[in-house]
Amino acid sequence: METNQVRISIRNETSIAWSVMEARKFATAIGFSENICQMIATAVSELANNIVKYAGRGEILMERIVAQNRVGMQVTAWDRGPGIQNIQNAMADHYSTGNTLGLGLPGVKRMMDEFELASEPGKKTSVTFRKWL
């Protein structure tokens, strides 16, 4: 049986770990190399940690996608937290509002083929990335 999507509720450290394991397993099933599977798992870890740290809870959806004869993986993470006040700052290396290195979101963008970030301050944030085989 082939699963085309996995949805994980993110609420705590356990769900973060679960999302990382599932991302690796899902990427492997699609056919990504070990190196790319690790990159995807790292990106999912970053997004899941951000959900817990900044919003408290949210979701991650992993999907197998096909477009223009290409196969890939799309991951969407979203929450109903405080949002990102300044997306330009958030996407700059070493910018952090949470006492971290500030490399998370820019790093995810660099590792993936496509990256989208949308946020409404005070309401919600969503991040989507795609990696193609």
Secondary structure, DSSP 8 states (H G I E B T S, - for coil): ----EEEEEE-SHHHHHHHHHHHHHHHHHHT--HHHHHHHHHHHHHHHHHIIIIIS-EEEEEEEEEETTEEEEEEEEEE-SS--S-HHHHTSTT--SSSS-S-HHHHHHHHSSEEEEEEETTTEEEEEEEEE-
